[in-house]
């Protein structure tokens, strides 16, 4: 097995490298198979305790060219669908004709050895614009969340990291008997793919990174960039709505529209139950601003809410905002949940001074309240981290792996477009840029035929776009006349 040249460790034991998955069909009629393999808990102790990794596979139906592994967001795979990705790829793409499609639940998640945390209660109801007097209580809630992760996480928690996920990928490659892996990663999967390309460049075949993290940002910067990206989408929508004052009546330019949004937020806050109404409003403004196809709906909603709140009709405002939920309602301490997000995001350092977060929260409360942006500025478990990571994070670099693809929407609200640009340049990949789009996790999962065609041509036939950057238009904006 190739060593991690960025931080050398012993290879897994010969017994682990020699294991072969025992595949079993999931049902009597489908092609999906499941298996489990063992991996070191700590790669620095290759003969030490072991964990289990849960795998899935759909065999290639045609002339097989290799193994394709995949992972979506998280960290750890959004909604725990790591093991389910082969079925989604087989249904949406032609990849299953030429690849064995392999999925896995990363360590700590799904049916792999599970990392748990206590689901500690919160003392402060979520507010998209929290007042200064609750800042200390928010920090105390997060400190208790970290303590709950410490109590439940045991010896596994320090070893749930992107480095070890990449090592697990290479172990999967070895036990499958593949010389090289092809990989498709979305969101957190892009970080994992880039770390694998850095640690094991000779083991990577074809690679697609969709909705990319920034290769140079720590986790706190990555969180904060989500609020900035959402604000950029809101400003783009406001400029569009401001060009259509007769349709929405919110103002004749971007500044006027934002002023109407803020009047709506203030009017909602003044109603009975106003904190929850305003929080739901801020959340949906950020969400709809990312979706260009629903910009007209956002304009109509702001206009209707401004009228309802201005007349004091809290019931109507609530109906207009129906479906918008409170953030993370508290549950009794002692219940358990998966805690991989908290572990992986502790692999980079977070400031320990509360004043740093207080300043950021005041800034985001004013500039970036939309889409719950203040959540990206407040303290996180990393602020109160109770363990020292055994290793530093990987410094992503290129030059040793084949050219692949980075897919990035320029208005992605979760992974800022700057990350995709820098990631493509760093790894020497071609960039597929979806313009005027707030899409996230696009290839095969987002229903974009133009993007799917480019990526499928590369993964199946090996054909990369000719230029360094290929632009693909996003969904059209609503056909509302200007004026």
PLY file of the C-alpha trace (Angstrom):
ply
format ascii 1.0
element vertex 483
property float x
property float y
property float z
element edge 482
property int vertex1
property int vertex2
end_header
0.00 0.00 0.00
1.26 3.49 -0.84
2.42 5.38 2.22
1.06 8.77 3.22
4.00 10.87 2.06
2.55 13.89 3.87
2.59 12.06 7.21
4.05 8.52 6.98
2.47 5.74 9.02
2.89 1.97 8.94
0.79 0.13 6.39
-2.19 -1.86 7.67
-1.30 -5.35 8.79
-0.93 -8.10 6.18
-4.07 -9.75 7.58
-6.13 -6.62 6.88
-4.68 -6.23 3.41
-5.39 -9.89 2.64
-9.05 -9.80 3.66
-11.64 -10.11 0.92
-15.21 -8.82 1.25
-17.90 -11.48 1.48
-20.58 -9.99 -0.71
-24.22 -10.87 -0.15
-27.27 -9.75 -2.15
-29.46 -7.20 -0.43
-32.65 -8.57 -1.99
-33.65 -11.38 -4.29
-34.16 -9.22 -7.37
-31.71 -6.32 -7.22
-28.04 -6.08 -8.13
-26.96 -4.35 -4.94
-24.63 -6.27 -2.65
-23.41 -5.53 0.86
-20.25 -6.52 2.70
-18.13 -5.47 5.68
-14.38 -5.23 6.11
-12.15 -4.39 9.04
-9.85 -1.36 9.31
-7.45 -0.15 12.01
-8.98 2.11 14.61
-5.63 3.93 14.63
-3.39 3.56 11.58
-0.40 4.30 13.82
-1.16 0.94 15.49
-1.76 -1.35 12.51
-2.07 -4.42 14.75
-4.22 -2.65 17.32
-8.00 -2.41 17.74
-10.15 -2.63 14.63
-13.33 -1.03 13.38
-15.82 -2.16 10.75
-16.46 -0.43 7.41
-19.76 -1.15 5.65
-19.51 -1.43 1.84
-21.97 -1.75 -1.02
-21.44 -2.74 -4.63
-23.20 -2.96 -7.97
-21.12 -4.92 -10.47
-20.41 -3.50 -13.92
-22.83 -4.77 -16.54
-20.52 -4.33 -19.53
-16.81 -4.22 -20.21
-15.40 -3.33 -16.80
-12.68 -0.67 -16.57
-12.36 -0.51 -12.80
-13.82 0.42 -9.43
-15.58 3.73 -8.79
-15.98 4.81 -5.18
-18.24 7.71 -4.20
-19.18 9.84 -1.21
-21.53 12.80 -0.84
-21.62 15.55 1.77
-21.61 15.59 5.52
-18.88 15.08 6.71
-19.83 11.46 6.62
-22.38 11.50 3.81
-25.55 13.59 4.08
-28.45 11.61 5.51
-26.22 8.55 5.82
-26.57 7.52 2.18
-22.92 6.59 1.60
-23.77 2.93 1.16
-26.76 3.87 -1.02
-24.88 5.93 -3.63
-24.23 3.03 -6.05
-27.98 2.60 -6.57
-28.42 6.32 -7.23
-25.52 6.40 -9.68
-26.71 3.25 -11.45
-30.17 4.78 -11.88
-29.04 8.24 -13.02
-25.89 7.57 -15.07
-24.28 5.03 -17.43
-21.40 4.47 -14.97
-22.67 1.06 -13.97
-21.91 -0.24 -17.44
-18.14 0.16 -17.04
-17.47 0.40 -13.30
-18.11 -1.66 -10.26
-19.95 1.05 -8.30
-18.83 0.86 -4.69
-20.25 2.83 -1.80
-19.22 2.95 1.85
-20.34 4.37 5.14
-17.29 6.27 6.43
-16.01 5.36 9.86
-18.44 6.51 12.51
-21.49 6.56 10.23
-24.33 4.36 9.09
-23.65 0.64 9.32
-19.91 1.12 9.92
-18.61 1.31 13.49
-20.70 4.16 14.80
-19.46 7.30 16.54
-22.05 8.71 18.89
-22.58 11.86 20.89
-25.10 12.72 23.55
-27.93 14.82 22.19
-27.65 17.52 24.83
-30.48 20.02 25.29
-30.16 23.70 24.41
-31.02 26.54 26.75
-31.42 29.26 24.10
-34.11 28.96 21.40
-32.57 29.52 18.00
-32.76 33.10 16.77
-31.44 34.22 13.39
-30.53 37.57 15.00
-29.66 36.75 18.62
-29.16 39.64 21.06
-25.82 40.10 22.78
-27.21 38.98 26.13
-27.59 35.35 24.96
-24.09 35.02 23.49
-22.64 33.46 26.66
-25.53 30.99 26.93
-25.06 29.93 23.30
-21.42 29.25 24.06
-22.34 27.26 27.17
-24.75 25.15 25.12
-21.98 24.37 22.65
-19.53 23.54 25.43
-22.03 21.02 26.76
-22.47 19.59 23.26
-18.73 19.01 23.07
-18.76 17.38 26.51
-21.54 15.08 25.33
-19.43 14.11 22.34
-16.49 13.41 24.64
-18.52 11.25 26.99
-20.06 9.15 24.22
-17.20 9.15 21.69
-14.66 7.06 23.55
-11.42 6.05 21.87
-12.94 6.23 18.38
-13.50 9.98 18.28
-9.89 11.23 17.82
-9.50 8.81 14.91
-12.52 9.97 12.90
-10.78 12.33 10.49
-10.38 13.06 6.81
-6.87 11.56 6.85
-8.20 8.27 8.17
-11.15 8.31 5.78
-8.62 8.58 2.94
-6.62 5.69 4.39
-9.85 3.70 4.64
-10.46 4.42 0.95
-7.07 3.02 0.08
-7.70 -0.04 2.22
-10.97 -0.55 0.33
-9.02 -0.30 -2.92
-6.53 -2.89 -1.72
-9.06 -5.45 -0.52
-11.00 -5.09 -3.77
-7.82 -5.96 -5.66
-7.80 -2.70 -7.65
-4.55 -0.99 -8.60
-6.30 2.37 -8.80
-9.60 3.93 -7.74
-11.89 6.27 -9.62
-13.81 8.60 -7.33
-16.82 10.92 -7.34
-17.18 13.18 -4.32
-19.75 15.85 -3.52
-19.28 18.59 -0.87
-17.28 16.98 1.99
-16.50 14.23 -0.50
-14.47 16.79 -2.47
-12.18 17.32 0.52
-11.83 13.58 0.95
-11.07 13.14 -2.77
-8.45 15.90 -2.69
-6.83 14.47 0.43
-6.73 11.03 -1.20
-5.15 12.59 -4.31
-2.49 14.17 -2.07
-1.78 11.12 0.08
-2.05 8.43 -2.60
-1.66 10.16 -5.98
-0.52 7.01 -7.75
-3.67 5.18 -6.67
-6.13 7.65 -8.22
-7.60 7.07 -11.67
-10.47 9.36 -12.72
-11.79 11.91 -10.25
-14.80 14.25 -10.09
-15.16 16.77 -7.24
-18.60 18.42 -7.17
-19.43 21.45 -4.97
-15.92 21.81 -3.66
-14.59 22.97 -0.36
-11.68 25.40 -0.50
-8.40 23.47 -0.18
-6.80 26.12 2.05
-9.65 26.93 4.45
-9.98 25.54 7.94
-13.40 24.41 9.11
-14.29 27.71 10.75
-13.55 29.62 7.55
-15.56 27.07 5.59
-18.55 27.57 7.90
-18.33 31.35 7.67
-18.13 31.25 3.87
-21.61 29.72 3.76
-23.08 32.88 5.25
-21.15 35.05 2.80
-22.28 32.91 -0.15
-25.90 33.18 0.95
-25.61 36.96 1.23
-24.23 37.08 -2.32
-27.30 35.17 -3.52
-29.64 37.50 -1.66
-27.93 40.54 -3.20
-28.22 39.00 -6.69
-31.95 38.38 -6.15
-32.43 41.89 -4.77
-30.84 43.40 -7.89
-33.18 41.33 -10.08
-36.28 42.23 -8.04
-35.23 45.88 -8.02
-35.37 45.88 -11.81
-39.05 44.81 -11.55
-40.70 47.28 -9.16
-44.07 46.97 -10.90
-44.12 43.20 -10.26
-43.06 43.16 -6.61
-43.20 46.72 -5.26
-40.17 46.19 -3.06
-37.95 48.97 -4.39
-36.41 50.26 -7.60
-32.90 48.92 -6.99
-31.06 46.33 -4.91
-30.71 48.63 -1.92
-34.41 49.39 -1.95
-35.32 45.72 -2.06
-32.98 44.88 0.83
-34.55 47.73 2.79
-37.97 46.13 2.21
-36.63 42.76 3.39
-35.35 44.40 6.56
-38.66 46.23 7.13
-40.38 42.86 6.85
-38.00 41.30 9.37
-38.60 44.12 11.85
-42.37 43.96 11.40
-42.40 40.20 11.91
-40.28 40.52 15.06
-42.85 42.94 16.51
-45.69 40.40 16.20
-46.68 37.80 18.78
-44.23 34.93 18.33
-42.08 37.32 16.36
-38.68 35.73 17.07
-39.75 32.45 15.49
-41.47 34.22 12.58
-38.43 36.35 11.84
-36.11 33.34 12.09
-38.24 31.39 9.62
-38.32 34.41 7.33
-34.54 34.84 7.39
-34.12 31.16 6.67
-36.45 31.12 3.65
-34.96 34.32 2.20
-31.58 32.62 2.08
-33.00 29.37 0.74
-35.09 30.86 -2.06
-32.39 33.36 -3.07
-30.16 30.42 -4.02
-32.79 28.99 -6.40
-32.98 31.27 -9.44
-36.10 29.51 -10.71
-38.02 30.61 -7.59
-36.93 34.22 -7.42
-40.44 35.36 -8.31
-41.84 33.31 -5.44
-39.44 35.04 -3.04
-40.49 38.48 -4.27
-44.15 37.64 -3.86
-43.56 36.18 -0.41
-41.70 39.24 0.87
-44.45 41.52 -0.45
-47.19 39.41 1.18
-45.35 39.14 4.48
-44.65 42.85 4.59
-48.37 43.53 4.19
-49.41 40.90 6.75
-46.87 41.96 9.37
-47.59 45.63 8.75
-51.25 45.03 9.53
-50.41 43.03 12.66
-51.75 39.73 11.27
-49.47 37.18 12.95
-51.72 34.28 11.95
-51.49 35.14 8.25
-47.73 35.62 8.54
-47.47 32.19 10.13
-49.47 30.61 7.33
-47.29 32.26 4.71
-44.21 30.86 6.45
-45.73 27.44 7.09
-43.25 24.61 6.89
-40.36 26.60 8.29
-39.18 24.84 11.46
-37.40 25.92 14.60
-33.69 25.10 14.64
-32.62 21.97 16.55
-35.30 21.61 19.22
-33.82 20.37 22.46
-34.05 16.73 23.57
-33.22 15.22 26.94
-29.57 14.62 27.69
-28.54 10.99 27.48
-30.11 10.14 24.13
-27.59 9.42 21.38
-27.00 10.58 17.81
-24.29 10.24 15.21
-21.49 12.71 15.97
-19.15 12.49 12.97
-19.69 16.13 11.96
-18.45 17.26 15.36
-15.39 15.00 15.20
-14.23 15.80 11.66
-14.66 19.55 12.06
-12.37 19.38 15.11
-9.45 18.28 12.92
-8.57 21.96 12.38
-8.09 24.47 15.20
-10.80 26.89 16.33
-10.26 30.12 18.30
-10.86 29.68 22.03
-11.49 33.37 22.81
-15.26 34.06 23.03
-14.69 37.66 21.93
-13.68 36.43 18.46
-17.08 34.80 18.03
-18.98 37.70 19.57
-17.54 40.09 17.00
-18.34 37.71 14.15
-21.90 37.17 15.38
-22.56 40.91 15.54
-21.21 41.27 12.01
-23.29 38.41 10.59
-26.37 39.53 12.51
-26.20 42.75 10.54
-24.87 41.59 7.16
-25.69 37.90 6.86
-28.79 36.96 8.87
-30.33 35.21 5.86
-30.22 31.43 5.65
-29.39 31.35 9.38
-26.00 32.88 8.71
-25.34 33.74 12.34
-25.10 30.02 13.07
-21.94 30.00 10.94
-20.36 32.63 13.18
-21.21 31.42 16.67
-19.06 29.06 18.77
-18.87 25.42 17.68
-17.71 22.28 19.45
-14.21 22.97 18.12
-14.14 26.08 20.33
-14.14 23.77 23.35
-12.38 20.75 21.82
-11.67 18.11 24.44
-9.02 16.13 22.54
-5.83 16.84 20.67
-5.94 15.54 17.08
-3.28 12.83 16.64
-2.19 14.36 13.33
-2.35 17.71 11.53
-4.74 18.05 8.59
-3.39 17.28 5.14
-2.07 20.19 3.13
-3.69 19.60 -0.25
-1.35 19.75 -3.19
-1.41 18.67 -6.81
1.05 17.51 -9.38
1.00 13.80 -8.72
-2.49 12.79 -9.75
-4.20 12.66 -13.18
-6.26 15.63 -14.33
-9.92 15.31 -13.43
-13.00 17.51 -13.08
-14.25 20.03 -10.54
-17.95 20.94 -10.84
-19.03 24.16 -9.14
-22.06 26.45 -9.23
-21.13 30.11 -8.88
-23.88 30.67 -6.29
-23.51 27.45 -4.29
-24.70 28.50 -0.80
-22.86 25.72 1.06
-19.51 25.56 -0.73
-18.44 28.98 -1.92
-17.49 29.17 -5.60
-14.00 30.36 -4.74
-13.28 26.90 -3.35
-14.03 25.21 -6.66
-11.83 27.60 -8.60
-8.85 27.15 -6.29
-9.33 23.39 -6.02
-9.28 22.99 -9.81
-6.12 25.08 -10.10
-4.41 23.27 -7.21
-5.01 19.77 -8.56
-4.69 20.63 -12.25
-8.33 19.66 -12.85
-10.70 21.16 -15.41
-13.44 23.33 -13.96
-17.08 22.96 -15.02
-18.70 26.18 -13.82
-22.49 26.43 -13.60
-23.22 30.10 -14.09
-25.98 32.10 -12.40
-26.85 29.12 -10.24
-27.29 28.37 -6.57
-27.13 24.62 -7.11
-25.32 22.29 -4.73
-24.28 18.69 -5.42
-25.06 18.84 -9.12
-23.72 15.83 -11.02
-26.18 12.90 -11.04
-27.97 14.25 -7.93
-29.19 17.62 -9.25
-30.89 16.78 -12.54
-28.65 18.94 -14.78
-28.39 17.15 -18.17
-25.60 19.40 -19.50
-23.37 18.77 -16.49
-24.21 15.07 -16.48
-23.21 14.77 -20.13
-19.79 16.37 -19.56
-19.03 14.29 -16.49
-20.29 11.03 -18.00
-18.16 11.55 -21.09
-15.10 11.95 -18.90
-15.78 9.08 -16.51
-16.89 6.60 -19.20
-14.75 7.60 -22.18
-11.91 9.52 -20.54
-12.66 12.71 -22.50
-11.96 15.93 -20.58
-13.26 19.33 -21.74
-10.72 21.09 -23.96
-10.49 24.30 -21.95
-9.48 24.96 -18.37
-12.99 26.28 -17.63
-16.26 25.16 -19.22
-19.34 27.26 -18.44
-22.79 25.71 -18.29
-25.84 27.93 -17.68
-27.97 27.28 -14.62
-31.74 27.12 -14.56
-33.38 30.19 -16.14
-34.60 33.05 -14.00
-38.39 33.54 -13.94
-39.84 35.22 -17.03
-40.98 38.36 -15.19
-40.65 41.48 -17.36
-38.44 44.29 -16.12
-39.98 47.62 -15.30
0 1
1 2
2 3
3 4
4 5
5 6
6 7
7 8
8 9
9 10
10 11
11 12
12 13
13 14
14 15
15 16
16 17
17 18
18 19
19 20
20 21
21 22
22 23
23 24
24 25
25 26
26 27
27 28
28 29
29 30
30 31
31 32
32 33
33 34
34 35
35 36
36 37
37 38
38 39
39 40
40 41
41 42
42 43
43 44
44 45
45 46
46 47
47 48
48 49
49 50
50 51
51 52
52 53
53 54
54 55
55 56
56 57
57 58
58 59
59 60
60 61
61 62
62 63
63 64
64 65
65 66
66 67
67 68
68 69
69 70
70 71
71 72
72 73
73 74
74 75
75 76
76 77
77 78
78 79
79 80
80 81
81 82
82 83
83 84
84 85
85 86
86 87
87 88
88 89
89 90
90 91
91 92
92 93
93 94
94 95
95 96
96 97
97 98
98 99
99 100
100 101
101 102
102 103
103 104
104 105
105 106
106 107
107 108
108 109
109 110
110 111
111 112
112 113
113 114
114 115
115 116
116 117
117 118
118 119
119 120
120 121
121 122
122 123
123 124
124 125
125 126
126 127
127 128
128 129
129 130
130 131
131 132
132 133
133 134
134 135
135 136
136 137
137 138
138 139
139 140
140 141
141 142
142 143
143 144
144 145
145 146
146 147
147 148
148 149
149 150
150 151
151 152
152 153
153 154
154 155
155 156
156 157
157 158
158 159
159 160
160 161
161 162
162 163
163 164
164 165
165 166
166 167
167 168
168 169
169 170
170 171
171 172
172 173
173 174
174 175
175 176
176 177
177 178
178 179
179 180
180 181
181 182
182 183
183 184
184 185
185 186
186 187
187 188
188 189
189 190
190 191
191 192
192 193
193 194
194 195
195 196
196 197
197 198
198 199
199 200
200 201
201 202
202 203
203 204
204 205
205 206
206 207
207 208
208 209
209 210
210 211
211 212
212 213
213 214
214 215
215 216
216 217
217 218
218 219
219 220
220 221
221 222
222 223
223 224
224 225
225 226
226 227
227 228
228 229
229 230
230 231
231 232
232 233
233 234
234 235
235 236
236 237
237 238
238 239
239 240
240 241
241 242
242 243
243 244
244 245
245 246
246 247
247 248
248 249
249 250
250 251
251 252
252 253
253 254
254 255
255 256
256 257
257 258
258 259
259 260
260 261
261 262
262 263
263 264
264 265
265 266
266 267
267 268
268 269
269 270
270 271
271 272
272 273
273 274
274 275
275 276
276 277
277 278
278 279
279 280
280 281
281 282
282 283
283 284
284 285
285 286
286 287
287 288
288 289
289 290
290 291
291 292
292 293
293 294
294 295
295 296
296 297
297 298
298 299
299 300
300 301
301 302
302 303
303 304
304 305
305 306
306 307
307 308
308 309
309 310
310 311
311 312
312 313
313 314
314 315
315 316
316 317
317 318
318 319
319 320
320 321
321 322
322 323
323 324
324 325
325 326
326 327
327 328
328 329
329 330
330 331
331 332
332 333
333 334
334 335
335 336
336 337
337 338
338 339
339 340
340 341
341 342
342 343
343 344
344 345
345 346
346 347
347 348
348 349
349 350
350 351
351 352
352 353
353 354
354 355
355 356
356 357
357 358
358 359
359 360
360 361
361 362
362 363
363 364
364 365
365 366
366 367
367 368
368 369
369 370
370 371
371 372
372 373
373 374
374 375
375 376
376 377
377 378
378 379
379 380
380 381
381 382
382 383
383 384
384 385
385 386
386 387
387 388
388 389
389 390
390 391
391 392
392 393
393 394
394 395
395 396
396 397
397 398
398 399
399 400
400 401
401 402
402 403
403 404
404 405
405 406
406 407
407 408
408 409
409 410
410 411
411 412
412 413
413 414
414 415
415 416
416 417
417 418
418 419
419 420
420 421
421 422
422 423
423 424
424 425
425 426
426 427
427 428
428 429
429 430
430 431
431 432
432 433
433 434
434 435
435 436
436 437
437 438
438 439
439 440
440 441
441 442
442 443
443 444
444 445
445 446
446 447
447 448
448 449
449 450
450 451
451 452
452 453
453 454
454 455
455 456
456 457
457 458
458 459
459 460
460 461
461 462
462 463
463 464
464 465
465 466
466 467
467 468
468 469
469 470
470 471
471 472
472 473
473 474
474 475
475 476
476 477
477 478
478 479
479 480
480 481
481 482
